[in-house]
Amino acid sequence: MHGPGFSRRIAEVSMTLLKTHAEAVEMGGKRLQCLMCGHEAFHRRKTHFETALASGMASAWSESEGYCLICDRCGYVHGFVSVRR
């Protein structure tokens, strides 16, 4: 079993590997807060979502590009899809 603070230490190490500057993000006129810890600084990463298992989904969602915002404090990944219209 791992001692108290183990997951915090993992998050601290992984955040140093991102090599980007964490910054506040606004969406729809509101400042985004991490869903897990409430922190307001994030690292942004482009990503590609492939949903081979979700064959019943609309084609706009099946192979979409998007981005992830990674919380600078706890490492929680918030994913956002750029839907093609």
N, C-alpha and C positions, 0 to 999 in steps of 0.2 A: 504494500500500500504506500502511496505517496503522501508526504507530509503536507501541511497547510501551505498554501501559496505556490504549489507545484505548477498549476495551470497558468498562474500569473507569470512565473519565470519563463515558461514556454512561450507565452505571448511576447514577453520582452525580447527574447532572442529572435523570434521570427520577425518582429517589426524592424529590427536592425538590418535584416536581409532585403527589405523592400527598396532601399536606396532612393526614396522619394520623400518629399516634404509633405507632412500631413497638413490638411487644411480643412476649414469649415466648409460645409456644402449647404446651399439653399435650394429647395425644390418647392415650386408653387408659392414662393414668398415666405416659406417657413424654413427655419434652420433645422437640418436633419440631426437627429440624435440616435445614437446606437440603440438598437432594440434590446440589447443585453445589459449594457452598463450605463447608458445615458450620456456617454462622452460625445463631444461634438467635433472631433478632428479625425479625418479619414485619409487614407491613401487610395488613389484611383488607379484601376487597372482595366484595360480593354479585355474582352473575353468573347468567346464564341460558344453559344449554347446549341448542343445537338440533342434532340429529344427523340431518339429512335424508338424508345419504349412508349412514347405517347403518340402512337400513330393516329389516334382519333382526334388529335388537336388540329386546329386550322393550320394551313401551310405557312402562314405568316409567323407562327410560333415555332415551327418544326426545326428550322435552322437559322436562328437569328443571331445577330451580333448584339453585343451589349457591353456593359461595364459593371465592375464590382467596386464597391466602396468598402475598404477594410478598416475597421475601427483601430485607431492608433493605440488605444488602451488595452482592449481585450482580444483583438484579432477577429472578432465576429465579421463574417463576410455578408454584405448586403448586395444582392444581385438585381440588376435592372436590365430589361430587354428593350432593344430598339426595334419596335415592330415596323415592318415594311408595310406601307399602305398603298 
